[in-house]
Amino acid sequence: MTKKTIKELMDETARNLNIANIYMAYNENYYNLIPLKASGQLFLAINEDDFIFDGFRISRFRDVKEIRIKNDKCDEIIQSEGLLNDLYIPEINLENWKTVFDGLKSIGKNVIVEYETAEGKDDNFTIGKIERVYNGCLYMYCFDADGIWETEPYRIPYNEVTSVTFDSRYINIFTKYVPRAPAIMKKP
């Protein structure tokens, strides 16, 4: 599928708020997403799973292999149930990763930053609070599967970011059970 076709289909799904099966270069399975807005490099979508909207995902266009607009019973049910009535689109500048992370830092919630490859060789999953944002990288305080925070912020270069997720059920529930991030704890 050409990048032009992908962009056109992405624009169509965003206009109509349709669910799309989006295939990424690093995953053989598709993601059920409703694209909301895009820039030349990045797009913002809401994750859909069994009629539940589960957080927002920002991904790179260059990783999209294929997009299929579902236009099926699921779209009909979502419309009939009024699930799109209260949908909000976060005001995140999608110009580049720096503007994305600046916006997410100002929101102040925990996020998941991922780097995925088709081989799974150097994949990286980090969850935590954005501490600092620079032109070529960000620093995050991350916590592990036991909810224990790292003592120092973790540096993530933008060329090692394939997606960022925020406001998902996983993040929001996990966040309720971890102490405040170290950077926040140091402030009076």
VOLO-7785 format. One record per residue (C-alpha): residue number from 1; residue in three letters; z, y, x. Coordinates in nm, 2 decimals, always signed. Layout:
<atoms>
nr->NUM rest->ALA pz->Z py->Y px->X
...
</atoms>
This chain:
<atoms>
nr->1 rest->MET pz->+0.00 py->+0.00 px->+0.00
nr->2 rest->THR pz->-0.09 py->+0.34 px->+0.14
nr->3 rest->LYS pz->+0.16 py->+0.61 px->+0.20
nr->4 rest->LYS pz->-0.03 py->+0.84 px->-0.04
nr->5 rest->THR pz->-0.01 py->+0.58 px->-0.32
nr->6 rest->ILE pz->+0.36 py->+0.53 px->-0.25
nr->7 rest->LYS pz->+0.42 py->+0.90 px->-0.27
nr->8 rest->GLU pz->+0.23 py->+0.93 px->-0.59
nr->9 rest->LEU pz->+0.42 py->+0.64 px->-0.75
nr->10 rest->MET pz->+0.75 py->+0.78 px->-0.63
nr->11 rest->ASP pz->+0.66 py->+1.12 px->-0.79
nr->12 rest->GLU pz->+0.57 py->+0.95 px->-1.11
nr->13 rest->THR pz->+0.89 py->+0.75 px->-1.13
nr->14 rest->ALA pz->+1.09 py->+1.06 px->-1.06
nr->15 rest->ARG pz->+0.91 py->+1.26 px->-1.33
nr->16 rest->ASN pz->+0.96 py->+0.99 px->-1.59
nr->17 rest->LEU pz->+1.30 py->+0.85 px->-1.46
nr->18 rest->ASN pz->+1.16 py->+0.50 px->-1.45
nr->19 rest->ILE pz->+1.32 py->+0.21 px->-1.26
nr->20 rest->ALA pz->+1.11 py->+0.10 px->-0.96
nr->21 rest->ASN pz->+1.12 py->-0.21 px->-0.75
nr->22 rest->ILE pz->+1.10 py->-0.06 px->-0.40
nr->23 rest->TYR pz->+1.03 py->-0.29 px->-0.10
nr->24 rest->MET pz->+1.15 py->-0.17 px->+0.23
nr->25 rest->ALA pz->+1.01 py->-0.28 px->+0.57
nr->26 rest->TYR pz->+1.35 py->-0.41 px->+0.68
nr->27 rest->ASN pz->+1.43 py->-0.63 px->+0.37
nr->28 rest->GLU pz->+1.22 py->-0.90 px->+0.20
nr->29 rest->ASN pz->+1.39 py->-0.83 px->-0.13
nr->30 rest->TYR pz->+1.34 py->-0.52 px->-0.34
nr->31 rest->TYR pz->+1.58 py->-0.25 px->-0.44
nr->32 rest->ASN pz->+1.60 py->-0.14 px->-0.81
nr->33 rest->LEU pz->+1.60 py->+0.23 px->-0.78
nr->34 rest->ILE pz->+1.53 py->+0.53 px->-1.00
nr->35 rest->PRO pz->+1.38 py->+0.79 px->-0.76
nr->36 rest->LEU pz->+1.51 py->+1.14 px->-0.84
nr->37 rest->LYS pz->+1.36 py->+1.37 px->-0.58
nr->38 rest->ALA pz->+1.19 py->+1.37 px->-0.24
nr->39 rest->SER pz->+1.08 py->+1.56 px->+0.06
nr->40 rest->GLY pz->+0.81 py->+1.47 px->+0.31
nr->41 rest->GLN pz->+1.04 py->+1.23 px->+0.50
nr->42 rest->LEU pz->+1.32 py->+1.13 px->+0.27
nr->43 rest->PHE pz->+1.38 py->+1.04 px->-0.09
nr->44 rest->LEU pz->+1.69 py->+1.04 px->-0.31
nr->45 rest->ALA pz->+1.73 py->+0.76 px->-0.57
nr->46 rest->ILE pz->+2.00 py->+0.62 px->-0.79
nr->47 rest->ASN pz->+2.08 py->+0.24 px->-0.76
nr->48 rest->GLU pz->+2.04 py->+0.05 px->-1.08
nr->49 rest->ASP pz->+2.19 py->-0.29 px->-1.13
nr->50 rest->ASP pz->+2.22 py->-0.46 px->-1.47
nr->51 rest->PHE pz->+2.21 py->-0.13 px->-1.66
nr->52 rest->ILE pz->+2.47 py->+0.02 px->-1.44
nr->53 rest->PHE pz->+2.40 py->+0.32 px->-1.21
nr->54 rest->ASP pz->+2.58 py->+0.24 px->-0.89
nr->55 rest->GLY pz->+2.56 py->+0.53 px->-0.65
nr->56 rest->PHE pz->+2.29 py->+0.73 px->-0.48
nr->57 rest->ARG pz->+2.08 py->+0.62 px->-0.19
nr->58 rest->ILE pz->+1.88 py->+0.84 px->+0.05
nr->59 rest->SER pz->+1.61 py->+0.65 px->+0.24
nr->60 rest->ARG pz->+1.31 py->+0.72 px->+0.47
nr->61 rest->PHE pz->+0.96 py->+0.72 px->+0.32
nr->62 rest->ARG pz->+0.83 py->+0.55 px->+0.63
nr->63 rest->ASP pz->+1.03 py->+0.24 px->+0.55
nr->64 rest->VAL pz->+0.88 py->+0.19 px->+0.21
nr->65 rest->LYS pz->+0.62 py->-0.09 px->+0.21
nr->66 rest->GLU pz->+0.55 py->-0.11 px->-0.16
nr->67 rest->ILE pz->+0.67 py->+0.04 px->-0.49
nr->68 rest->ARG pz->+0.62 py->-0.11 px->-0.84
nr->69 rest->ILE pz->+0.71 py->+0.08 px->-1.15
nr->70 rest->LYS pz->+0.89 py->-0.16 px->-1.37
nr->71 rest->ASN pz->+0.80 py->-0.02 px->-1.72
nr->72 rest->ASP pz->+0.96 py->-0.31 px->-1.89
nr->73 rest->LYS pz->+1.24 py->-0.39 px->-2.13
nr->74 rest->CYS pz->+1.50 py->-0.26 px->-1.88
nr->75 rest->ASP pz->+1.36 py->+0.09 px->-1.90
nr->76 rest->GLU pz->+1.35 py->+0.07 px->-2.28
nr->77 rest->ILE pz->+1.72 py->-0.04 px->-2.29
nr->78 rest->ILE pz->+1.83 py->+0.23 px->-2.05
nr->79 rest->GLN pz->+1.65 py->+0.49 px->-2.27
nr->80 rest->SER pz->+1.79 py->+0.34 px->-2.59
nr->81 rest->GLU pz->+2.15 py->+0.33 px->-2.45
nr->82 rest->GLY pz->+2.12 py->+0.69 px->-2.34
nr->83 rest->LEU pz->+2.22 py->+0.61 px->-1.99
nr->84 rest->LEU pz->+2.00 py->+0.89 px->-1.85
nr->85 rest->ASN pz->+2.15 py->+1.15 px->-2.07
nr->86 rest->ASP pz->+2.44 py->+1.22 px->-1.84
nr->87 rest->LEU pz->+2.25 py->+1.16 px->-1.52
nr->88 rest->TYR pz->+2.30 py->+1.43 px->-1.26
nr->89 rest->ILE pz->+2.10 py->+1.49 px->-0.95
nr->90 rest->PRO pz->+2.31 py->+1.59 px->-0.65
nr->91 rest->GLU pz->+2.20 py->+1.91 px->-0.48
nr->92 rest->ILE pz->+2.13 py->+1.76 px->-0.14
nr->93 rest->ASN pz->+1.86 py->+1.92 px->+0.09
nr->94 rest->LEU pz->+1.63 py->+1.63 px->+0.18
nr->95 rest->GLU pz->+1.44 py->+1.82 px->+0.46
nr->96 rest->ASN pz->+1.58 py->+1.59 px->+0.73
nr->97 rest->TRP pz->+1.89 py->+1.39 px->+0.82
nr->98 rest->LYS pz->+2.08 py->+1.69 px->+0.95
nr->99 rest->THR pz->+2.04 py->+1.88 px->+0.61
nr->100 rest->VAL pz->+2.13 py->+1.56 px->+0.43
nr->101 rest->PHE pz->+2.45 py->+1.51 px->+0.63
nr->102 rest->ASP pz->+2.54 py->+1.88 px->+0.61
nr->103 rest->GLY pz->+2.52 py->+1.85 px->+0.23
nr->104 rest->LEU pz->+2.72 py->+1.52 px->+0.22
nr->105 rest->LYS pz->+2.99 py->+1.66 px->+0.45
nr->106 rest->SER pz->+3.03 py->+1.96 px->+0.22
nr->107 rest->ILE pz->+3.09 py->+1.72 px->-0.07
nr->108 rest->GLY pz->+3.36 py->+1.56 px->+0.13
nr->109 rest->LYS pz->+3.34 py->+1.20 px->+0.00
nr->110 rest->ASN pz->+3.31 py->+0.88 px->+0.20
nr->111 rest->VAL pz->+2.96 py->+0.75 px->+0.27
nr->112 rest->ILE pz->+2.78 py->+0.44 px->+0.40
nr->113 rest->VAL pz->+2.53 py->+0.49 px->+0.68
nr->114 rest->GLU pz->+2.30 py->+0.20 px->+0.75
nr->115 rest->TYR pz->+2.05 py->+0.11 px->+1.02
nr->116 rest->GLU pz->+1.84 py->-0.19 px->+0.92
nr->117 rest->THR pz->+1.56 py->-0.38 px->+1.09
nr->118 rest->ALA pz->+1.34 py->-0.66 px->+0.97
nr->119 rest->GLU pz->+1.48 py->-0.89 px->+1.24
nr->120 rest->GLY pz->+1.84 py->-0.79 px->+1.16
nr->121 rest->LYS pz->+1.89 py->-0.77 px->+1.54
nr->122 rest->ASP pz->+2.05 py->-0.43 px->+1.58
nr->123 rest->ASP pz->+2.16 py->-0.36 px->+1.22
nr->124 rest->ASN pz->+2.45 py->-0.13 px->+1.17
nr->125 rest->PHE pz->+2.67 py->-0.06 px->+0.87
nr->126 rest->THR pz->+2.93 py->+0.22 px->+0.88
nr->127 rest->ILE pz->+3.15 py->+0.35 px->+0.61
nr->128 rest->GLY pz->+3.37 py->+0.65 px->+0.63
nr->129 rest->LYS pz->+3.40 py->+1.03 px->+0.64
nr->130 rest->ILE pz->+3.15 py->+1.26 px->+0.81
nr->131 rest->GLU pz->+3.33 py->+1.45 px->+1.07
nr->132 rest->ARG pz->+3.06 py->+1.66 px->+1.25
nr->133 rest->VAL pz->+2.69 py->+1.71 px->+1.20
nr->134 rest->TYR pz->+2.46 py->+1.81 px->+1.49
nr->135 rest->ASN pz->+2.08 py->+1.84 px->+1.52
nr->136 rest->GLY pz->+2.03 py->+1.49 px->+1.65
nr->137 rest->CYS pz->+2.33 py->+1.30 px->+1.54
nr->138 rest->LEU pz->+2.64 py->+1.29 px->+1.33
nr->139 rest->TYR pz->+3.00 py->+1.18 px->+1.40
nr->140 rest->MET pz->+3.19 py->+0.98 px->+1.14
nr->141 rest->TYR pz->+3.54 py->+0.85 px->+1.11
nr->142 rest->CYS pz->+3.49 py->+0.49 px->+1.00
nr->143 rest->PHE pz->+3.71 py->+0.23 px->+0.85
nr->144 rest->ASP pz->+3.68 py->-0.15 px->+0.88
nr->145 rest->ALA pz->+3.69 py->-0.43 px->+0.61
nr->146 rest->ASP pz->+4.07 py->-0.41 px->+0.62
nr->147 rest->GLY pz->+4.07 py->-0.04 px->+0.55
nr->148 rest->ILE pz->+4.18 py->+0.05 px->+0.90
nr->149 rest->TRP pz->+4.04 py->+0.38 px->+1.04
nr->150 rest->GLU pz->+3.89 py->+0.40 px->+1.39
nr->151 rest->THR pz->+4.09 py->+0.64 px->+1.60
nr->152 rest->GLU pz->+3.79 py->+0.83 px->+1.73
nr->153 rest->PRO pz->+3.48 py->+0.94 px->+1.54
nr->154 rest->TYR pz->+3.17 py->+0.72 px->+1.58
nr->155 rest->ARG pz->+2.84 py->+0.88 px->+1.70
nr->156 rest->ILE pz->+2.53 py->+0.79 px->+1.50
nr->157 rest->PRO pz->+2.19 py->+0.92 px->+1.62
nr->158 rest->TYR pz->+1.96 py->+1.01 px->+1.34
nr->159 rest->ASN pz->+1.69 py->+0.77 px->+1.48
nr->160 rest->GLU pz->+1.94 py->+0.49 px->+1.40
nr->161 rest->VAL pz->+1.97 py->+0.58 px->+1.03
nr->162 rest->THR pz->+1.75 py->+0.41 px->+0.77
nr->163 rest->SER pz->+1.96 py->+0.50 px->+0.46
nr->164 rest->VAL pz->+2.28 py->+0.66 px->+0.34
nr->165 rest->THR pz->+2.47 py->+0.57 px->+0.02
nr->166 rest->PHE pz->+2.73 py->+0.78 px->-0.15
nr->167 rest->ASP pz->+2.92 py->+0.78 px->-0.48
nr->168 rest->SER pz->+2.88 py->+0.41 px->-0.52
nr->169 rest->ARG pz->+3.13 py->+0.18 px->-0.69
nr->170 rest->TYR pz->+3.20 py->+0.00 px->-0.36
nr->171 rest->ILE pz->+3.27 py->+0.32 px->-0.17
nr->172 rest->ASN pz->+3.47 py->+0.49 px->-0.45
nr->173 rest->ILE pz->+3.70 py->+0.19 px->-0.51
nr->174 rest->PHE pz->+3.75 py->+0.10 px->-0.15
nr->175 rest->THR pz->+3.83 py->+0.47 px->-0.08
nr->176 rest->LYS pz->+4.12 py->+0.45 px->-0.33
nr->177 rest->TYR pz->+4.29 py->+0.18 px->-0.11
nr->178 rest->VAL pz->+4.26 py->+0.33 px->+0.24
nr->179 rest->PRO pz->+4.47 py->+0.61 px->+0.39
nr->180 rest->ARG pz->+4.32 py->+0.95 px->+0.45
nr->181 rest->ALA pz->+4.07 py->+0.98 px->+0.74
nr->182 rest->PRO pz->+4.23 py->+1.06 px->+1.08
nr->183 rest->ALA pz->+4.05 py->+1.40 px->+1.10
nr->184 rest->ILE pz->+4.19 py->+1.49 px->+0.76
nr->185 rest->MET pz->+4.54 py->+1.36 px->+0.85
nr->186 rest->LYS pz->+4.55 py->+1.59 px->+1.15
nr->187 rest->LYS pz->+4.51 py->+1.91 px->+0.95
nr->188 rest->PRO pz->+4.82 py->+2.07 px->+0.80
</atoms>
